[in-house]
Amino acid sequence: MKKFILLMVSMFFTGIITAQDSYSASFKIHLKNELIGTPSVIAFANKQAGISVSNSYKLSFTIKPTKESSVFVPIKLNIEGKEYNPEVEVVLGEEASLIINELKMSILISKPRT
């Protein structure tokens, strides 16, 4: 019985820690004024996350908490044989946008509701 209780307590605290370190990340990617994709994923702080859509694009990023209400996000995007490496600070719950030549990207990072 003690082992069962310890297991349940351990799972409870693991769930709390995981929820605190996870973020919902949503992107809108436009190239040459054409919407290429709108990927959304759950990502963990300081862990690289990525999305690959064959023959279209490959996106990888890391969410690095900087303050209680914002994160720093270095991004690597390969699209049509070109590589883009923007970095952006995002206020949690507010959409951030960036433009690099023909690439337009918006990013929304938020904490999942518990």
MARBA-3410 file (N, C-alpha, C, O; in Angstrom, 1 decimal):
114
0.8,-1.2,0.0,0.0,0.0,0.0,0.9,1.3,0.0,0.5,2.2,-0.7 ~ 2.0,1.2,0.8,2.9,2.4,0.8,3.4,2.7,-0.6,3.5,3.8,-1.0 ~ 3.8,1.6,-1.3,4.3,1.8,-2.7,3.3,2.4,-3.6,3.7,3.3,-4.4 ~ 2.1,2.0,-3.5,1.0,2.6,-4.3,0.8,4.1,-4.0,0.7,4.9,-4.9 ~ 0.8,4.4,-2.7,0.7,5.8,-2.3,1.9,6.7,-2.8,1.7,7.8,-3.3
3.1,6.1,-2.7,4.3,6.9,-3.2,4.2,7.0,-4.7,4.6,8.1,-5.2 ~ 3.7,6.0,-5.4,3.6,6.1,-6.8,2.6,7.2,-7.2,2.9,8.0,-8.1 ~ 1.5,7.2,-6.5,0.4,8.3,-6.8,0.9,9.7,-6.5,0.7,10.6,-7.3 ~ 1.6,9.8,-5.4,2.2,11.2,-5.1,3.2,11.6,-6.1,3.3,12.7,-6.5 ~ 4.1,10.6,-6.5,5.1,10.9,-7.5,4.5,11.3,-8.8,4.9,12.3,-9.4
3.4,10.6,-9.3,2.8,11.0,-10.5,2.1,12.3,-10.4,2.1,13.1,-11.4 ~ 1.5,12.7,-9.3,0.9,14.0,-9.1,1.9,15.1,-9.2,1.7,16.0,-10.0 ~ 3.1,15.0,-8.5,4.1,16.0,-8.6,4.7,16.1,-10.0,5.1,17.2,-10.5 ~ 4.9,15.0,-10.7,5.4,15.0,-12.0,4.5,15.7,-12.9,4.9,16.5,-13.8 ~ 3.2,15.5,-12.8,2.2,16.2,-13.6,2.2,17.7,-13.4,2.1,18.5,-14.3
2.4,18.1,-12.1,2.5,19.6,-11.8,3.7,20.2,-12.5,3.6,21.2,-13.1 ~ 4.9,19.5,-12.4,6.1,20.0,-12.9,6.0,20.1,-14.5,6.4,21.1,-15.1 ~ 5.4,19.1,-15.1,5.3,19.1,-16.5,4.4,20.2,-17.0,4.7,20.9,-18.0 ~ 3.3,20.4,-16.3,2.3,21.4,-16.7,3.0,22.8,-16.6,2.7,23.7,-17.4 ~ 3.8,23.0,-15.6,4.5,24.3,-15.5,5.5,24.6,-16.5,5.8,25.7,-16.9
6.1,23.5,-17.1,7.2,23.7,-18.1,6.7,23.6,-19.5,7.5,23.7,-20.4 ~ 5.4,23.4,-19.7,4.9,23.2,-21.1,4.2,24.5,-21.6,3.7,25.3,-20.8 ~ 4.3,24.7,-22.9,3.7,25.8,-23.6,2.9,25.4,-24.8,3.3,24.3,-25.4 ~ 1.9,26.1,-25.2,1.2,25.9,-26.5,1.8,26.9,-27.5,1.9,28.1,-27.2 ~ 2.3,26.4,-28.6,2.9,27.2,-29.6,2.2,27.1,-30.9,2.0,26.0,-31.4
1.7,28.3,-31.4,1.0,28.3,-32.7,1.7,29.3,-33.7,2.1,30.4,-33.3 ~ 1.9,28.8,-34.9,2.6,29.6,-35.9,1.6,29.8,-37.1,0.8,29.0,-37.4 ~ 1.8,30.9,-37.8,1.2,31.2,-39.1,2.4,31.5,-40.0,3.1,32.5,-39.8 ~ 2.6,30.8,-41.1,3.8,31.0,-42.0,3.3,31.4,-43.4,2.5,30.6,-44.0 ~ 3.7,32.5,-43.8,3.4,33.0,-45.2,4.7,33.2,-45.9,5.7,33.7,-45.4
4.7,32.8,-47.2,5.8,33.0,-48.1,5.2,33.6,-49.4,4.4,33.0,-50.0 ~ 5.8,34.7,-49.8,5.3,35.4,-51.0,3.8,35.6,-50.9,3.1,35.4,-51.9 ~ 3.3,36.1,-49.8,1.9,36.4,-49.5,1.0,35.2,-49.6,-0.2,35.3,-49.8 ~ 1.5,33.9,-49.6,0.7,32.7,-49.6,0.9,32.0,-48.3,2.0,31.8,-47.8 ~ -0.3,31.6,-47.7,-0.2,30.9,-46.4,0.3,29.5,-46.7,-0.2,28.7,-47.4
1.4,29.2,-46.0,2.1,27.9,-46.2,1.7,26.9,-45.2,1.5,25.7,-45.5 ~ 1.5,27.4,-43.9,1.1,26.5,-42.9,0.7,27.2,-41.6,1.1,28.3,-41.4 ~ 0.0,26.5,-40.7,-0.5,27.0,-39.4,-0.2,25.9,-38.4,-1.2,25.4,-37.7 ~ 1.0,25.5,-38.2,1.3,24.5,-37.2,1.1,24.9,-35.7,1.3,26.1,-35.4 ~ 0.6,24.0,-34.9,0.5,24.2,-33.5,1.0,23.0,-32.7,0.7,21.8,-33.1
1.7,23.2,-31.7,2.3,22.1,-30.9,2.4,22.4,-29.4,2.3,23.6,-29.1 ~ 2.5,21.4,-28.6,2.8,21.6,-27.2,4.3,21.4,-27.1,4.8,20.4,-27.5 ~ 5.0,22.4,-26.5,6.5,22.3,-26.4,6.9,22.6,-25.0,6.1,23.1,-24.2 ~ 8.0,22.1,-24.6,8.5,22.2,-23.2,9.7,23.2,-23.2,10.4,23.4,-24.1 ~ 9.8,23.9,-22.1,10.8,25.0,-21.9,12.2,24.4,-22.1,12.5,23.3,-21.6
13.0,25.1,-22.8,14.4,24.8,-23.0,14.6,23.4,-23.7,15.7,22.9,-23.7 ~ 13.6,22.9,-24.4,13.7,21.7,-25.2,13.3,22.0,-26.7,12.3,22.7,-26.9 ~ 14.1,21.5,-27.6,13.8,21.8,-29.0,12.6,21.1,-29.4,12.4,19.9,-29.1 ~ 11.7,21.8,-30.1,10.5,21.2,-30.7,10.5,21.4,-32.2,11.2,22.3,-32.7 ~ 9.8,20.6,-32.9,9.8,20.8,-34.4,8.6,20.2,-35.1,7.9,19.3,-34.5
8.5,20.6,-36.3,7.4,20.2,-37.1,8.0,20.1,-38.5,8.7,21.0,-39.0 ~ 7.6,19.0,-39.2,8.1,18.8,-40.6,6.9,18.4,-41.5,6.2,17.5,-41.2 ~ 6.7,19.2,-42.5,5.7,18.8,-43.5,6.4,18.6,-44.8,7.0,19.5,-45.4 ~ 6.4,17.3,-45.2,7.2,16.9,-46.4,6.9,17.8,-47.6,5.7,18.1,-47.8 ~ 7.9,18.1,-48.3,7.8,18.9,-49.5,7.3,20.3,-49.3,7.0,21.0,-50.3
7.2,20.7,-48.1,6.7,22.1,-47.8,7.7,22.8,-46.9,8.3,23.8,-47.4 ~ 7.8,22.5,-45.6,8.7,23.2,-44.7,9.1,22.3,-43.5,8.5,21.3,-43.2 ~ 10.2,22.8,-42.9,10.6,22.1,-41.7,10.9,23.3,-40.7,11.7,24.2,-41.0 ~ 10.2,23.2,-39.5,10.3,24.3,-38.5,10.8,23.6,-37.2,10.3,22.6,-36.7 ~ 11.8,24.2,-36.6,12.3,23.8,-35.2,12.5,25.1,-34.4,12.8,26.1,-34.9
12.2,25.0,-33.1,12.3,26.1,-32.2,12.5,25.7,-30.8,12.3,24.5,-30.5 ~ 13.0,26.6,-30.0,13.1,26.3,-28.5,12.5,27.5,-27.8,12.7,28.6,-28.1 ~ 11.7,27.2,-26.8,11.0,28.2,-26.0,11.9,28.4,-24.7,12.1,27.5,-23.9 ~ 12.5,29.6,-24.6,13.4,29.9,-23.4,12.7,30.9,-22.6,12.7,32.1,-23.0 ~ 12.2,30.6,-21.4,11.6,31.6,-20.5,12.6,32.7,-20.1,13.7,32.4,-19.8
12.1,33.9,-20.2,13.0,35.0,-19.8,12.4,35.8,-18.6,13.2,36.2,-17.7 ~ 11.1,35.9,-18.6,10.4,36.6,-17.5,9.2,35.8,-17.2,8.9,34.8,-18.0 ~ 8.4,36.1,-16.2,7.2,35.4,-15.9,6.2,35.5,-17.1,5.4,34.5,-17.3 ~ 6.2,36.6,-17.8,5.2,36.8,-18.8,5.7,36.8,-20.3,5.0,37.1,-21.2 ~ 7.0,36.4,-20.5,7.5,36.4,-21.8,8.6,35.3,-22.0,9.1,34.8,-21.0
8.8,34.9,-23.3,9.8,33.9,-23.6,10.6,34.4,-24.8,10.1,35.2,-25.6 ~ 11.8,33.8,-24.9,12.7,34.1,-26.1,12.6,32.8,-27.0,12.7,31.7,-26.5 ~ 12.4,33.0,-28.3,12.2,31.9,-29.2,13.2,32.0,-30.4,12.9,32.7,-31.3 ~ 14.3,31.2,-30.3,15.1,31.1,-31.6,14.4,30.1,-32.5,14.0,29.0,-32.0 ~ 14.3,30.4,-33.8,13.6,29.6,-34.7,14.5,29.2,-35.9,15.4,30.0,-36.3
14.4,28.0,-36.4,15.0,27.6,-37.6,13.9,27.1,-38.6,13.2,26.1,-38.2 ~ 13.8,27.7,-39.7,12.8,27.4,-40.7,13.5,27.1,-42.0,14.1,28.0,-42.6 ~ 13.2,25.9,-42.6,13.7,25.6,-43.9,12.4,25.5,-44.8,11.5,24.8,-44.6 ~ 12.5,26.4,-45.9,11.3,26.4,-46.8,11.8,26.8,-48.2,12.6,27.7,-48.4 ~ 11.4,26.0,-49.2,11.8,26.2,-50.6,13.3,26.3,-50.7,13.8,27.1,-51.4
14.0,25.5,-50.0,15.5,25.4,-50.1,16.2,26.6,-49.4,17.4,26.7,-49.5 ~ 15.5,27.4,-48.7,16.1,28.6,-48.0,16.0,28.3,-46.5,15.0,27.7,-46.0 ~ 17.0,28.8,-45.8,16.9,28.6,-44.3,16.8,30.0,-43.7,17.6,30.9,-44.0 ~ 15.9,30.1,-42.7,15.7,31.4,-42.0,16.0,31.0,-40.5,15.6,30.0,-40.0 ~ 16.6,31.9,-39.8,17.0,31.7,-38.4,16.6,33.0,-37.6,17.5,33.5,-36.9
15.3,33.3,-37.5,15.0,34.5,-36.7,14.9,34.1,-35.2,14.8,33.0,-34.8 ~ 15.0,35.2,-34.4,14.9,35.0,-33.0,13.9,36.1,-32.6,14.0,37.3,-33.0 ~ 13.0,35.8,-31.7,12.0,36.8,-31.3,11.6,36.6,-29.8,11.6,35.4,-29.3 ~ 11.3,37.7,-29.1,10.8,37.6,-27.8,9.3,37.7,-27.9,8.8,38.6,-28.5 ~ 8.6,36.8,-27.2,7.1,36.8,-27.3,6.5,36.9,-25.9,6.9,36.2,-25.0
5.6,37.9,-25.8,4.8,38.0,-24.6,3.8,36.9,-24.6,3.0,36.7,-25.5 ~ 3.7,36.2,-23.5,2.8,35.0,-23.4,1.3,35.5,-23.6,0.9,36.5,-23.0 ~ 0.6,34.8,-24.5,-0.8,35.1,-24.8,-0.9,36.2,-25.9,-2.1,36.6,-26.2 ~ 0.2,36.8,-26.4,0.1,37.9,-27.4,0.8,37.4,-28.6,1.9,36.9,-28.6 ~ 0.2,37.7,-29.8,0.8,37.3,-31.0,2.0,38.2,-31.4,1.8,39.4,-31.3
3.1,37.6,-31.8,4.3,38.4,-32.2,4.4,38.1,-33.7,4.2,37.0,-34.2 ~ 4.8,39.1,-34.5,5.0,38.9,-35.9,6.4,39.3,-36.3,7.0,40.2,-35.7 ~ 6.9,38.7,-37.4,8.2,39.1,-38.0,8.1,38.9,-39.5,7.4,38.1,-40.0 ~ 8.9,39.8,-40.1,9.0,39.7,-41.6,10.4,39.7,-42.0,11.2,40.5,-41.5 ~ 10.8,38.8,-42.8,12.1,38.7,-43.4,12.0,38.5,-44.9,11.6,37.4,-45.4
12.3,39.5,-45.6,12.1,39.5,-47.1,10.7,39.0,-47.5,9.7,39.7,-47.2 ~ 10.6,37.8,-48.1,9.3,37.3,-48.5,8.6,36.5,-47.5,7.5,36.0,-47.7 ~ 9.3,36.3,-46.3,8.7,35.4,-45.2,8.0,36.3,-44.2,8.5,37.3,-43.7 ~ 6.7,35.9,-43.9,6.0,36.6,-42.8,5.6,35.5,-41.9,5.1,34.4,-42.3 ~ 5.8,35.7,-40.6,5.5,34.7,-39.6,4.9,35.3,-38.4,5.4,36.4,-37.9
3.8,34.7,-37.9,3.3,35.2,-36.6,3.4,34.0,-35.6,3.2,32.8,-36.0 ~ 3.6,34.3,-34.3,3.8,33.3,-33.3,3.0,33.7,-32.1,2.9,34.8,-31.7 ~ 2.3,32.7,-31.6,1.5,32.8,-30.3,1.9,31.7,-29.4,1.8,30.5,-29.7 ~ 2.5,32.1,-28.2,2.9,31.2,-27.2,2.1,31.5,-26.0,1.9,32.6,-25.5 ~ 1.5,30.4,-25.4,0.8,30.6,-24.2,1.0,29.3,-23.3,1.4,28.3,-23.7
0.6,29.5,-22.0,0.7,28.4,-21.1,-0.7,27.6,-21.2,-1.7,28.3,-21.2 ~ -0.6,26.3,-21.3,-1.9,25.6,-21.3,-2.6,25.8,-20.0,-2.0,25.9,-18.9 ~ -3.9,25.7,-20.1,-4.8,25.9,-18.9,-4.7,24.6,-18.1,-4.8,23.5,-18.7 ~ -4.6,24.7,-16.8,-4.5,23.5,-16.0,-5.8,23.2,-15.3,-6.0,22.2,-14.6
END
